[in-house]
Amino acid sequence: MSKAGQVGDIGFCGLLCSVCSHTREGCSGCRSGGGDEHCRQRECCRDNERAGCWECESFPCGTGYFADGPWHGLCTAFVTVIREVGPEAFVALVKRRLGEAVDYGGYRFRDAEELRRGLIEGTEVSDQARA
């Protein structure tokens, strides 16, 4: 896949749309108009002509998916990894560590650093919240 194609698979918030279970259920991904039509990350990146939040000097901004809430840890971890390894290597890491079909809902409320380590170092990244 081309470099541009791989970046195009990454949502503005860092989620990899091409492996998301919702994409397989008909969501076209946020770059194609799918997802939350009022997504703060999409609006901000488009307004500021950024490919994604990984290009922003204010990351993590504390708004939208980066506010405390169910998606904070996952999106923060993914954008952090993109900043560390680049978009192309990130795509490969997600596919290798999480698989080709991911239900991101199982990763809600998870610790960003734990998820980051799982992607970078290969430690277990379960889609089940820890008790």
SESE-709113 format. One record per residue: residue number from 1; x, y, z of N, C-alpha, C in turn; chain; residue in one letter. Coordinates in pm, 1 decimal, padded with zeros to 6 digits, m for minus. Example, Ala and Ser with C-alpha at 12.3 -4.5 7.8 and 13.67 -1.06 7.14 Angstrom:
2
<kero pos="1" n_u="01319.0" n_v="m00569.0" n_w="00780.0" ca_u="01230.0" ca_v="m00450.0" ca_w="00780.0" c_u="01320.0" c_v="m00330.0" c_w="00780.0" unit="A" code="a"/>
<kero pos="2" n_u="01285.0" n_v="m00225.0" n_w="00708.0" ca_u="01367.0" ca_v="m00106.0" ca_w="00714.0" c_u="01290.0" c_v="00003.0" c_w="00787.0" unit="A" code="s"/>
# end
This chain:
131
<kero pos="1" n_u="00085.2" n_v="m00117.5" n_w="00000.0" ca_u="00000.0" ca_v="00000.0" ca_w="00000.0" c_u="00089.6" c_v="00123.6" c_w="00000.0" unit="A" code="m"/>
<kero pos="2" n_u="00046.8" n_v="00225.7" n_w="m00068.0" ca_u="00126.1" ca_v="00346.9" ca_w="m00074.3" c_u="00127.4" c_v="00418.2" c_w="00059.7" unit="A" code="s"/>
<kero pos="3" n_u="00229.6" n_v="00501.2" n_w="00079.0" ca_u="00241.3" ca_v="00579.8" ca_w="00202.3" c_u="00116.6" c_v="00665.0" c_w="00223.5" unit="A" code="k"/>
<kero pos="4" n_u="00070.7" n_v="00731.2" n_w="00118.5" ca_u="m00048.4" ca_v="00815.4" ca_w="00129.6" c_u="m00170.7" c_v="00732.2" c_w="00164.9" unit="A" code="a"/>
<kero pos="5" n_u="m00181.8" n_v="00612.1" n_w="00110.7" ca_u="m00293.7" ca_v="00523.6" ca_w="00141.1" c_u="m00294.4" c_v="00481.9" c_w="00286.4" unit="A" code="g"/>
<kero pos="6" n_u="m00176.4" n_v="00453.8" n_w="00341.6" ca_u="m00169.0" ca_v="00412.8" ca_w="00481.6" c_u="m00209.2" c_v="00527.4" c_w="00573.7" unit="A" code="q"/>
<kero pos="7" n_u="m00160.8" n_v="00646.9" n_w="00550.1" ca_u="m00198.6" ca_v="00761.2" ca_w="00633.4" c_u="m00348.3" c_v="00784.9" c_w="00620.5" unit="A" code="v"/>
<kero pos="8" n_u="m00403.2" n_v="00765.5" n_w="00502.8" ca_u="m00546.4" ca_v="00782.7" ca_w="00480.4" c_u="m00631.6" c_v="00684.2" c_w="00556.9" unit="A" code="g"/>
<kero pos="9" n_u="m00573.0" n_v="00572.9" n_w="00599.1" ca_u="m00644.0" ca_v="00473.8" ca_w="00679.2" c_u="m00647.9" c_v="00511.7" c_w="00826.3" unit="A" code="d"/>
<kero pos="10" n_u="m00568.0" n_v="00607.9" n_w="00866.1" ca_u="m00561.0" ca_v="00649.1" ca_w="01006.0" c_u="m00655.7" c_v="00766.8" c_w="01027.5" unit="A" code="i"/>
<kero pos="11" n_u="m00744.7" n_v="00751.9" n_w="01125.9" ca_u="m00834.6" ca_v="00861.1" ca_w="01158.9" c_u="m00757.1" c_v="00978.0" c_w="01216.9" unit="A" code="g"/>
<kero pos="12" n_u="m00814.9" n_v="01094.5" n_w="01214.9" ca_u="m00748.9" ca_v="01213.6" ca_w="01268.6" c_u="m00707.9" c_v="01193.8" c_w="01414.3" unit="A" code="f"/>
<kero pos="13" n_u="m00786.2" n_v="01113.7" n_w="01488.0" ca_u="m00761.4" ca_v="01087.8" ca_w="01629.7" c_u="m00658.4" c_v="00978.5" c_w="01652.7" unit="A" code="c"/>
<kero pos="14" n_u="m00613.5" n_v="00912.5" n_w="01546.0" ca_u="m00513.6" ca_v="00807.4" ca_w="01558.8" c_u="m00566.6" c_v="00666.5" c_w="01543.7" unit="A" code="g"/>
<kero pos="15" n_u="m00696.9" n_v="00646.0" n_w="01550.1" ca_u="m00749.8" ca_v="00510.9" ca_w="01531.4" c_u="m00726.8" c_v="00466.8" c_w="01387.5" unit="A" code="l"/>
<kero pos="16" n_u="m00695.1" n_v="00341.2" n_w="01370.1" ca_u="m00671.6" ca_v="00286.9" ca_w="01236.6" c_u="m00804.4" c_v="00235.2" c_w="01181.9" unit="A" code="l"/>
<kero pos="17" n_u="m00867.3" n_v="00314.7" n_w="01097.7" ca_u="m01001.4" ca_v="00284.3" ca_w="01048.4" c_u="m01005.4" c_v="00155.6" c_w="00966.6" unit="A" code="c"/>
<kero pos="18" n_u="m00900.1" n_v="00124.6" n_w="00894.7" ca_u="m00902.4" ca_v="00007.8" ca_w="00805.8" c_u="m00916.7" c_v="m00124.7" c_w="00879.7" unit="A" code="s"/>
<kero pos="19" n_u="m00888.5" n_v="m00128.7" n_w="01009.3" ca_u="m00906.4" ca_v="m00252.6" ca_w="01085.7" c_u="m01025.6" c_v="m00244.8" c_w="01180.8" unit="A" code="v"/>
<kero pos="20" n_u="m01091.9" n_v="m00132.5" n_w="01187.6" ca_u="m01204.2" ca_v="m00113.3" ca_w="01280.1" c_u="m01323.9" c_v="m00197.9" c_w="01237.4" unit="A" code="c"/>
<kero pos="21" n_u="m01385.4" n_v="m00264.0" n_w="01333.3" ca_u="m01501.4" ca_v="m00348.3" ca_w="01303.4" c_u="m01616.8" c_v="m00265.9" c_w="01245.5" unit="A" code="s"/>
<kero pos="22" n_u="m01627.0" n_v="m00139.9" n_w="01278.8" ca_u="m01734.4" ca_v="m00056.4" ca_w="01224.5" c_u="m01715.5" c_v="m00030.9" c_w="01075.0" unit="A" code="h"/>
<kero pos="23" n_u="m01590.8" n_v="m00026.5" n_w="01029.9" ca_u="m01564.9" ca_v="m00010.9" ca_w="00886.9" c_u="m01620.1" c_v="m00131.8" c_w="00812.5" unit="A" code="t"/>
<kero pos="24" n_u="m01603.6" n_v="m00248.6" n_w="00871.4" ca_u="m01655.4" ca_v="m00370.4" ca_w="00809.9" c_u="m01808.4" c_v="m00375.9" c_w="00814.7" unit="A" code="r"/>
<kero pos="25" n_u="m01866.8" n_v="m00294.6" n_w="00902.5" ca_u="m02013.2" ca_v="m00289.2" ca_w="00915.2" c_u="m02072.8" c_v="m00173.8" c_w="00834.2" unit="A" code="e"/>
<kero pos="26" n_u="m01991.3" n_v="m00108.2" n_w="00752.0" ca_u="m02043.0" ca_v="m00004.7" ca_w="00664.2" c_u="m01994.3" c_v="00136.1" c_w="00690.0" unit="A" code="g"/>
<kero pos="27" n_u="m01926.3" n_v="00162.0" n_w="00802.6" ca_u="m01871.5" ca_v="00295.5" ca_w="00826.9" c_u="m01759.6" c_v="00319.1" c_w="00727.4" unit="A" code="c"/>
<kero pos="28" n_u="m01757.5" n_v="00434.6" n_w="00667.1" ca_u="m01655.4" ca_v="00465.0" ca_w="00566.4" c_u="m01529.2" c_v="00525.0" c_w="00625.9" unit="A" code="s"/>
<kero pos="29" n_u="m01525.3" n_v="00544.6" n_w="00757.2" ca_u="m01409.1" ca_v="00607.3" ca_w="00820.2" c_u="m01423.6" c_v="00757.8" c_w="00818.8" unit="A" code="g"/>
<kero pos="30" n_u="m01360.5" n_v="00823.4" n_w="00913.0" ca_u="m01382.3" ca_v="00967.2" ca_w="00930.4" c_u="m01330.1" c_v="01050.9" c_w="00814.0" unit="A" code="c"/>
<kero pos="31" n_u="m01228.1" n_v="01004.0" n_w="00745.3" ca_u="m01176.0" ca_v="01083.1" ca_w="00633.1" c_u="m01271.0" c_v="01083.0" c_w="00514.6" unit="A" code="r"/>
<kero pos="32" n_u="m01363.2" n_v="00987.6" n_w="00513.8" ca_u="m01461.0" ca_v="00977.4" ca_w="00405.2" c_u="m01601.1" c_v="01016.1" c_w="00450.4" unit="A" code="s"/>
<kero pos="33" n_u="m01611.1" n_v="01082.4" n_w="00564.1" ca_u="m01739.9" ca_v="01130.7" ca_w="00612.1" c_u="m01810.2" c_v="01040.1" c_w="00711.0" unit="A" code="g"/>
<kero pos="34" n_u="m01749.7" n_v="00926.1" n_w="00746.2" ca_u="m01809.1" ca_v="00836.8" ca_w="00845.4" c_u="m01776.6" c_v="00883.6" c_w="00986.0" unit="A" code="g"/>
<kero pos="35" n_u="m01821.0" n_v="00808.0" n_w="01083.4" ca_u="m01793.0" ca_v="00841.6" ca_w="01222.4" c_u="m01876.7" c_v="00958.1" c_w="01271.4" unit="A" code="g"/>
<kero pos="36" n_u="m01834.5" n_v="01014.1" n_w="01381.1" ca_u="m01904.7" ca_v="01124.9" ca_w="01446.9" c_u="m01894.4" c_v="01250.1" c_w="01360.7" unit="A" code="d"/>
<kero pos="37" n_u="m02006.5" n_v="01298.4" n_w="01312.7" ca_u="m02003.7" ca_v="01415.5" ca_w="01224.4" c_u="m01956.2" c_v="01542.0" c_w="01294.7" unit="A" code="e"/>
<kero pos="38" n_u="m01958.0" n_v="01541.5" n_w="01428.2" ca_u="m01911.5" ca_v="01657.2" ca_w="01505.0" c_u="m01780.0" c_v="01628.0" c_w="01576.2" unit="A" code="h"/>
<kero pos="39" n_u="m01702.0" n_v="01537.8" n_w="01522.8" ca_u="m01575.8" ca_v="01498.4" ca_w="01585.7" c_u="m01482.5" c_v="01618.5" c_w="01598.4" unit="A" code="c"/>
<kero pos="40" n_u="m01440.9" n_v="01647.8" n_w="01720.0" ca_u="m01352.7" ca_v="01762.2" ca_w="01746.6" c_u="m01218.1" c_v="01746.1" c_w="01676.8" unit="A" code="r"/>
<kero pos="41" n_u="m01164.3" n_v="01623.9" n_w="01676.3" ca_u="m01034.2" ca_v="01601.9" ca_w="01613.6" c_u="m01041.6" c_v="01623.0" c_w="01462.2" unit="A" code="q"/>
<kero pos="42" n_u="m01145.4" n_v="01573.7" n_w="01398.9" ca_u="m01160.2" ca_v="01593.3" ca_w="01253.7" c_u="m01173.1" c_v="01741.7" c_w="01222.0" unit="A" code="r"/>
<kero pos="43" n_u="m01259.0" n_v="01812.3" n_w="01296.1" ca_u="m01278.2" ca_v="01955.4" ca_w="01271.6" c_u="m01147.9" c_v="02032.4" c_w="01288.3" unit="A" code="e"/>
<kero pos="44" n_u="m01076.0" n_v="02005.9" n_w="01395.4" ca_u="m00952.2" ca_v="02077.7" ca_w="01423.9" c_u="m00845.1" c_v="02049.6" c_w="01317.7" unit="A" code="c"/>
<kero pos="45" n_u="m00827.5" n_v="01922.0" n_w="01285.1" ca_u="m00725.0" ca_v="01887.5" ca_w="01185.8" c_u="m00755.9" c_v="01947.9" c_w="01049.5" unit="A" code="c"/>
<kero pos="46" n_u="m00880.2" n_v="01943.5" n_w="01010.7" ca_u="m00917.1" ca_v="02004.8" ca_w="00881.7" c_u="m00898.3" c_v="02156.1" c_w="00887.2" unit="A" code="r"/>
<kero pos="47" n_u="m00942.0" n_v="02219.4" n_w="00995.3" ca_u="m00926.7" ca_v="02364.7" ca_w="01008.1" c_u="m00781.2" c_v="02407.5" c_w="01005.8" unit="A" code="d"/>
<kero pos="48" n_u="m00693.0" n_v="02323.8" n_w="01061.8" ca_u="m00551.0" ca_v="02358.3" ca_w="01072.6" c_u="m00462.3" c_v="02285.4" c_w="00971.3" unit="A" code="n"/>
<kero pos="49" n_u="m00527.3" n_v="02221.2" n_w="00873.8" ca_u="m00458.0" ca_v="02152.8" ca_w="00764.5" c_u="m00353.3" c_v="02053.6" c_w="00814.6" unit="A" code="e"/>
<kero pos="50" n_u="m00394.1" n_v="01967.6" n_w="00906.7" ca_u="m00306.7" ca_v="01863.1" ca_w="00960.8" c_u="m00357.2" c_v="01727.7" c_w="00915.6" unit="A" code="r"/>
<kero pos="51" n_u="m00265.8" n_v="01635.6" n_w="00890.4" ca_u="m00303.7" ca_v="01498.3" ca_w="00855.6" c_u="m00369.3" c_v="01429.9" c_w="00974.4" unit="A" code="a"/>
<kero pos="52" n_u="m00327.4" n_v="01466.0" n_w="01094.9" ca_u="m00382.9" ca_v="01407.0" ca_w="01215.6" c_u="m00326.9" c_v="01475.1" c_w="01338.3" unit="A" code="g"/>
<kero pos="53" n_u="m00376.3" n_v="01435.7" n_w="01453.1" ca_u="m00335.8" ca_v="01497.7" ca_w="01579.3" c_u="m00187.4" c_v="01479.3" c_w="01608.7" unit="A" code="c"/>
<kero pos="54" n_u="m00124.3" n_v="01380.0" n_w="01547.3" ca_u="00019.0" ca_v="01357.9" ca_w="01567.4" c_u="00103.1" c_v="01472.6" c_w="01513.1" unit="A" code="w"/>
<kero pos="55" n_u="00045.9" n_v="01558.6" n_w="01431.2" ca_u="00118.5" ca_v="01674.4" ca_w="01377.6" c_u="00096.2" c_v="01800.8" c_w="01460.0" unit="A" code="e"/>
<kero pos="56" n_u="00018.4" n_v="01791.6" n_w="01565.6" ca_u="m00019.8" ca_v="01910.3" ca_w="01642.2" c_u="00072.9" c_v="01932.1" c_w="01761.5" unit="A" code="c"/>
<kero pos="57" n_u="00118.7" n_v="02056.0" n_w="01775.7" ca_u="00205.4" ca_v="02092.5" ca_w="01888.3" c_u="00128.2" c_v="02096.2" c_w="02020.6" unit="A" code="e"/>
<kero pos="58" n_u="m00004.5" n_v="02100.2" n_w="02015.3" ca_u="m00085.9" ca_v="02103.5" ca_w="02137.0" c_u="m00130.9" c_v="01964.6" c_w="02183.2" unit="A" code="s"/>
<kero pos="59" n_u="m00086.6" n_v="01859.4" n_w="02115.1" ca_u="m00125.3" ca_v="01723.3" ca_w="02156.0" c_u="m00060.3" c_v="01688.2" c_w="02288.0" unit="A" code="f"/>
<kero pos="60" n_u="m00134.4" n_v="01625.0" n_w="02379.6" ca_u="m00279.1" ca_v="01601.8" ca_w="02377.3" c_u="m00353.3" c_v="01725.5" c_w="02425.7" unit="A" code="p"/>
<kero pos="61" n_u="m00452.7" n_v="01764.1" n_w="02353.0" ca_u="m00519.8" ca_v="01891.7" ca_w="02377.4" c_u="m00623.4" c_v="01887.2" c_w="02489.1" unit="A" code="c"/>
<kero pos="62" n_u="m00669.4" n_v="01769.3" n_w="02525.5" ca_u="m00769.6" ca_v="01760.2" ca_w="02631.2" c_u="m00911.4" c_v="01781.9" c_w="02583.4" unit="A" code="g"/>
<kero pos="63" n_u="m00933.8" n_v="01784.0" n_w="02451.8" ca_u="m01069.5" ca_v="01798.2" ca_w="02399.3" c_u="m01105.2" c_v="01674.2" c_w="02318.0" unit="A" code="t"/>
<kero pos="64" n_u="m01232.6" n_v="01657.6" n_w="02293.2" ca_u="m01278.8" ca_v="01544.3" ca_w="02212.9" c_u="m01231.4" c_v="01412.0" c_w="02272.1" unit="A" code="g"/>
<kero pos="65" n_u="m01173.0" n_v="01327.8" n_w="02190.4" ca_u="m01127.1" ca_v="01196.4" ca_w="02235.2" c_u="m01007.7" c_v="01204.2" c_w="02330.2" unit="A" code="y"/>
<kero pos="66" n_u="m00944.1" n_v="01319.5" n_w="02340.4" ca_u="m00830.3" ca_v="01334.9" ca_w="02431.1" c_u="m00870.8" c_v="01390.7" c_w="02566.6" unit="A" code="f"/>
<kero pos="67" n_u="m00999.9" n_v="01419.2" n_w="02584.9" ca_u="m01051.2" ca_v="01456.2" ca_w="02717.4" c_u="m01061.1" c_v="01327.2" c_w="02798.7" unit="A" code="a"/>
<kero pos="68" n_u="m01064.8" n_v="01340.9" n_w="02928.6" ca_u="m01085.4" ca_v="01221.1" ca_w="03010.2" c_u="m01217.9" c_v="01158.4" c_w="02969.3" unit="A" code="d"/>
<kero pos="69" n_u="m01214.8" n_v="01031.1" n_w="02945.9" ca_u="m01334.1" ca_v="00960.2" ca_w="02903.4" c_u="m01295.1" c_v="00826.2" c_w="02845.2" unit="A" code="g"/>
<kero pos="70" n_u="m01390.2" n_v="00757.3" n_w="02786.7" ca_u="m01365.8" ca_v="00621.0" ca_w="02742.7" c_u="m01255.6" c_v="00606.1" c_w="02637.5" unit="A" code="p"/>
<kero pos="71" n_u="m01237.1" n_v="00702.0" n_w="02551.9" ca_u="m01142.1" ca_v="00688.3" ca_w="02441.2" c_u="m01008.5" c_v="00755.8" c_w="02466.8" unit="A" code="w"/>
<kero pos="72" n_u="m00995.7" n_v="00825.4" n_w="02577.3" ca_u="m00873.1" ca_v="00900.9" ca_w="02607.2" c_u="m00746.6" c_v="00815.0" c_w="02596.8" unit="A" code="h"/>
<kero pos="73" n_u="m00743.0" n_v="00703.3" n_w="02666.3" ca_u="m00622.6" ca_v="00620.0" ca_w="02669.0" c_u="m00586.5" c_v="00563.6" c_w="02533.2" unit="A" code="g"/>
<kero pos="74" n_u="m00685.1" n_v="00511.2" n_w="02462.3" ca_u="m00658.7" ca_v="00449.7" ca_w="02332.2" c_u="m00610.6" c_v="00552.4" c_w="02230.6" unit="A" code="l"/>
<kero pos="75" n_u="m00682.4" n_v="00661.7" n_w="02218.2" ca_u="m00643.2" ca_v="00762.9" ca_w="02119.3" c_u="m00510.3" c_v="00828.3" c_w="02155.5" unit="A" code="c"/>
<kero pos="76" n_u="m00488.4" n_v="00854.9" n_w="02283.8" ca_u="m00360.6" ca_v="00912.8" ca_w="02326.2" c_u="m00246.7" c_v="00817.0" c_w="02296.4" unit="A" code="t"/>
<kero pos="77" n_u="m00265.1" n_v="00689.2" n_w="02326.3" ca_u="m00161.7" ca_v="00589.8" ca_w="02298.0" c_u="m00132.8" c_v="00581.2" c_w="02149.1" unit="A" code="a"/>
<kero pos="78" n_u="m00236.7" n_v="00575.1" n_w="02067.6" ca_u="m00216.2" ca_v="00560.2" ca_w="01923.7" c_u="m00144.0" c_v="00681.4" c_w="01864.8" unit="A" code="f"/>
<kero pos="79" n_u="m00185.5" n_v="00801.7" n_w="01901.2" ca_u="m00119.0" ca_v="00920.9" ca_w="01847.9" c_u="00025.4" c_v="00928.4" c_w="01897.3" unit="A" code="v"/>
<kero pos="80" n_u="00049.3" n_v="00890.7" n_w="02020.6" ca_u="00186.0" ca_v="00889.1" ca_w="02074.3" c_u="00273.2" c_v="00792.8" c_w="01994.2" unit="A" code="t"/>
<kero pos="81" n_u="00220.7" n_v="00676.2" n_w="01963.0" ca_u="00296.7" ca_v="00578.2" ca_w="01884.3" c_u="00322.0" c_v="00631.4" c_w="01743.0" unit="A" code="v"/>
<kero pos="82" n_u="00223.5" n_v="00694.7" n_w="01683.0" ca_u="00244.1" ca_v="00753.0" ca_w="01549.6" c_u="00357.5" c_v="00855.0" c_w="01555.6" unit="A" code="i"/>
<kero pos="83" n_u="00361.1" n_v="00936.1" n_w="01659.0" ca_u="00467.9" ca_v="01035.4" ca_w="01673.0" c_u="00603.6" c_v="00968.5" c_w="01692.2" unit="A" code="r"/>
<kero pos="84" n_u="00606.4" n_v="00854.3" n_w="01759.9" ca_u="00732.2" ca_v="00784.1" ca_w="01786.8" c_u="00786.2" c_v="00710.4" c_w="01664.9" unit="A" code="e"/>
<kero pos="85" n_u="00698.2" n_v="00643.5" n_w="01589.5" ca_u="00746.8" ca_v="00554.7" ca_w="01482.9" c_u="00706.4" c_v="00598.1" c_w="01342.7" unit="A" code="v"/>
<kero pos="86" n_u="00614.4" n_v="00691.8" n_w="01331.7" ca_u="00564.9" ca_v="00734.5" ca_w="01201.6" c_u="00440.2" c_v="00658.2" c_w="01161.9" unit="A" code="g"/>
<kero pos="87" n_u="00360.4" n_v="00715.5" n_w="01073.0" ca_u="00233.3" ca_v="00653.8" ca_w="01034.7" c_u="00246.8" c_v="00514.7" c_w="00971.3" unit="A" code="p"/>
<kero pos="88" n_u="00343.7" n_v="00495.8" n_w="00885.0" ca_u="00356.7" ca_v="00367.7" ca_w="00815.3" c_u="00389.2" c_v="00255.0" c_w="00912.5" unit="A" code="e"/>
<kero pos="89" n_u="00485.7" n_v="00277.1" n_w="01001.6" ca_u="00521.4" ca_v="00175.1" ca_w="01100.4" c_u="00406.7" c_v="00152.9" c_w="01198.5" unit="A" code="a"/>
<kero pos="90" n_u="00333.0" n_v="00258.1" n_w="01230.5" ca_u="00217.1" ca_v="00245.8" ca_w="01318.8" c_u="00113.7" c_v="00150.2" c_w="01259.7" unit="A" code="f"/>
<kero pos="91" n_u="00082.2" n_v="00166.2" n_w="01132.9" ca_u="m00014.7" ca_v="00078.2" ca_w="01066.9" c_u="00029.3" c_v="m00067.3" c_w="01080.9" unit="A" code="v"/>
<kero pos="92" n_u="00155.7" n_v="m00093.3" n_w="01055.9" ca_u="00208.0" ca_v="m00230.1" ca_w="01066.8" c_u="00199.3" c_v="m00281.8" c_w="01210.1" unit="A" code="a"/>
<kero pos="93" n_u="00232.6" n_v="m00197.4" n_w="01307.6" ca_u="00225.9" ca_v="m00238.1" ca_w="01448.2" c_u="00084.0" c_v="m00274.4" c_w="01490.2" unit="A" code="l"/>
<kero pos="94" n_u="m00011.1" n_v="m00191.7" n_w="01455.4" ca_u="m00149.8" ca_v="m00219.3" ca_w="01494.5" c_u="m00195.9" c_v="m00351.3" c_w="01433.7" unit="A" code="v"/>
<kero pos="95" n_u="m00167.7" n_v="m00371.1" n_w="01307.3" ca_u="m00210.6" ca_v="m00495.1" ca_w="01242.4" c_u="m00141.3" c_v="m00616.3" c_w="01303.2" unit="A" code="k"/>
<kero pos="96" n_u="m00014.3" n_v="m00603.6" n_w="01335.0" ca_u="00060.4" ca_v="m00715.6" ca_w="01393.7" c_u="00015.7" c_v="m00743.8" c_w="01537.2" unit="A" code="r"/>
<kero pos="97" n_u="m00005.5" n_v="m00640.3" n_w="01616.2" ca_u="m00037.6" ca_v="m00658.8" ca_w="01758.0" c_u="m00186.4" c_v="m00681.8" c_w="01785.2" unit="A" code="r"/>
<kero pos="98" n_u="m00273.9" n_v="m00614.3" n_w="01709.7" ca_u="m00416.9" ca_v="m00621.7" ca_w="01737.8" c_u="m00495.1" c_v="m00701.8" c_w="01634.6" unit="A" code="l"/>
<kero pos="99" n_u="m00440.0" n_v="m00719.0" n_w="01515.9" ca_u="m00507.1" ca_v="m00796.2" ca_w="01412.7" c_u="m00569.3" c_v="m00710.5" c_w="01304.5" unit="A" code="g"/>
<kero pos="100" n_u="m00634.1" n_v="m00777.8" n_w="01211.3" ca_u="m00692.0" ca_v="m00711.4" ca_w="01093.8" c_u="m00837.1" c_v="m00667.8" c_w="01115.2" unit="A" code="e"/>
<kero pos="101" n_u="m00898.9" n_v="m00710.8" n_w="01225.3" ca_u="m01037.2" ca_v="m00673.3" ca_w="01255.8" c_u="m01045.4" c_v="m00644.6" c_w="01406.0" unit="A" code="a"/>
<kero pos="102" n_u="m01058.3" n_v="m00518.2" n_w="01441.2" ca_u="m01051.6" ca_v="m00475.9" ca_w="01580.9" c_u="m01182.8" c_v="m00411.0" c_w="01623.5" unit="A" code="v"/>
<kero pos="103" n_u="m01234.2" n_v="m00455.8" n_w="01736.6" ca_u="m01346.8" ca_v="m00387.3" ca_w="01800.2" c_u="m01284.3" c_v="m00295.2" c_w="01905.0" unit="A" code="d"/>
<kero pos="104" n_u="m01267.5" n_v="m00170.1" n_w="01871.5" ca_u="m01201.1" ca_v="m00076.2" ca_w="01961.7" c_u="m01276.3" c_v="m00058.1" c_w="02093.2" unit="A" code="y"/>
<kero pos="105" n_u="m01403.1" n_v="m00093.0" n_w="02096.9" ca_u="m01480.9" ca_v="m00078.1" ca_w="02219.5" c_u="m01419.9" c_v="m00152.3" c_w="02337.2" unit="A" code="g"/>
<kero pos="106" n_u="m01352.1" n_v="m00262.2" n_w="02312.1" ca_u="m01288.5" ca_v="m00338.0" ca_w="02418.5" c_u="m01166.5" c_v="m00270.3" c_w="02477.9" unit="A" code="g"/>
<kero pos="107" n_u="m01119.1" n_v="m00164.4" n_w="02413.1" ca_u="m01000.4" ca_v="m00091.9" ca_w="02460.5" c_u="m01037.0" c_v="00039.9" c_w="02528.7" unit="A" code="y"/>
<kero pos="108" n_u="m01166.4" n_v="00066.0" n_w="02545.5" ca_u="m01208.7" ca_v="00189.4" ca_w="02613.1" c_u="m01166.1" c_v="00185.7" c_w="02758.9" unit="A" code="r"/>
<kero pos="109" n_u="m01145.2" n_v="00301.9" n_w="02815.3" ca_u="m01109.1" ca_v="00318.6" ca_w="02957.1" c_u="m00975.1" c_v="00253.1" c_w="02991.5" unit="A" code="f"/>
<kero pos="110" n_u="m00887.3" n_v="00235.4" n_w="02896.4" ca_u="m00758.5" ca_v="00171.9" ca_w="02921.6" c_u="m00650.3" c_v="00277.8" c_w="02938.2" unit="A" code="r"/>
<kero pos="111" n_u="m00543.8" n_v="00241.0" n_w="03003.7" ca_u="m00432.7" ca_v="00330.1" ca_w="03030.2" c_u="m00350.5" c_v="00353.2" c_w="02902.3" unit="A" code="d"/>
<kero pos="112" n_u="m00323.7" n_v="00478.3" n_w="02871.1" ca_u="m00251.9" ca_v="00512.0" ca_w="02748.4" c_u="m00112.6" c_v="00450.5" c_w="02745.3" unit="A" code="a"/>
<kero pos="113" n_u="m00040.1" n_v="00457.4" n_w="02854.6" ca_u="00097.3" ca_v="00405.7" ca_w="02855.6" c_u="00099.5" c_v="00253.4" c_w="02841.1" unit="A" code="e"/>
<kero pos="114" n_u="00005.9" n_v="00186.1" n_w="02902.9" ca_u="m00003.0" ca_v="00040.1" ca_w="02888.6" c_u="m00027.3" c_v="00002.3" c_w="02742.4" unit="A" code="e"/>
<kero pos="115" n_u="m00117.4" n_v="00072.9" n_w="02678.0" ca_u="m00146.1" ca_v="00045.8" ca_w="02537.3" c_u="m00026.7" c_v="00081.4" c_w="02448.4" unit="A" code="l"/>
<kero pos="116" n_u="00038.7" n_v="00193.0" n_w="02477.2" ca_u="00157.0" ca_v="00232.2" ca_w="02400.1" c_u="00265.5" c_v="00126.2" c_w="02409.7" unit="A" code="r"/>
<kero pos="117" n_u="00294.2" n_v="00081.1" n_w="02532.0" ca_u="00395.4" ca_v="m00023.8" ca_w="02551.8" c_u="00359.1" c_v="m00151.3" c_w="02477.6" unit="A" code="r"/>
<kero pos="118" n_u="00231.4" n_v="m00185.5" n_w="02481.1" ca_u="00187.2" ca_v="m00305.4" ca_w="02411.0" c_u="00215.2" c_v="m00299.5" c_w="02262.2" unit="A" code="g"/>
<kero pos="119" n_u="00191.2" n_v="m00184.2" n_w="02203.1" ca_u="00218.4" ca_v="m00170.8" ca_w="02059.2" c_u="00367.8" c_v="m00167.1" c_w="02030.2" unit="A" code="l"/>
<kero pos="120" n_u="00442.8" n_v="m00088.6" n_w="02105.4" ca_u="00585.6" ca_v="m00070.5" ca_w="02079.1" c_u="00667.5" c_v="m00192.8" c_w="02119.2" unit="A" code="i"/>
<kero pos="121" n_u="00643.4" n_v="m00244.3" n_w="02239.4" ca_u="00728.1" ca_v="m00349.7" ca_w="02295.3" c_u="00671.5" c_v="m00489.2" c_w="02274.9" unit="A" code="e"/>
<kero pos="122" n_u="00547.3" n_v="m00497.7" n_w="02235.4" ca_u="00487.4" ca_v="m00627.9" ca_w="02214.1" c_u="00434.9" c_v="m00694.4" c_w="02339.5" unit="A" code="g"/>
<kero pos="123" n_u="00422.6" n_v="m00616.4" n_w="02448.8" ca_u="00362.3" ca_v="m00674.4" ca_w="02568.2" c_u="00214.4" c_v="m00696.7" c_w="02539.6" unit="A" code="t"/>
<kero pos="124" n_u="00151.1" n_v="m00776.8" n_w="02619.9" ca_u="00011.6" ca_v="m00812.9" ca_w="02592.9" c_u="m00076.4" c_v="m00688.7" c_w="02585.8" unit="A" code="e"/>
<kero pos="125" n_u="m00156.5" n_v="m00682.3" n_w="02480.4" ca_u="m00255.8" ca_v="m00576.5" ca_w="02463.7" c_u="m00389.8" c_v="m00645.1" c_w="02446.2" unit="A" code="v"/>
<kero pos="126" n_u="m00451.8" n_v="m00675.3" n_w="02556.9" ca_u="m00581.1" ca_v="m00740.8" ca_w="02554.7" c_u="m00690.2" c_v="m00638.4" c_w="02529.7" unit="A" code="s"/>
<kero pos="127" n_u="m00797.9" n_v="m00682.6" n_w="02467.3" ca_u="m00910.4" ca_v="m00591.7" ca_w="02447.5" c_u="m01008.9" c_v="m00598.2" c_w="02563.0" unit="A" code="d"/>
<kero pos="128" n_u="m00965.6" n_v="m00653.6" n_w="02672.9" ca_u="m01050.3" ca_v="m00660.6" ca_w="02792.3" c_u="m00994.4" c_v="m00569.3" c_w="02899.2" unit="A" code="q"/>
<kero pos="129" n_u="m01079.5" n_v="m00487.1" n_w="02957.0" ca_u="m01037.5" ca_v="m00397.7" ca_w="03064.2" c_u="m00989.3" c_v="m00480.5" c_w="03182.4" unit="A" code="a"/>
<kero pos="130" n_u="m00887.6" n_v="m00433.4" n_w="03248.0" ca_u="m00833.1" ca_v="m00502.1" ca_w="03365.2" c_u="m00913.2" c_v="m00463.3" c_w="03488.7" unit="A" code="r"/>
<kero pos="131" n_u="m00935.3" n_v="m00559.7" n_w="03574.1" ca_u="m01010.7" ca_v="m00532.7" ca_w="03697.3" c_u="m00920.3" c_v="m00475.6" c_w="03803.6" unit="A" code="a"/>
# end
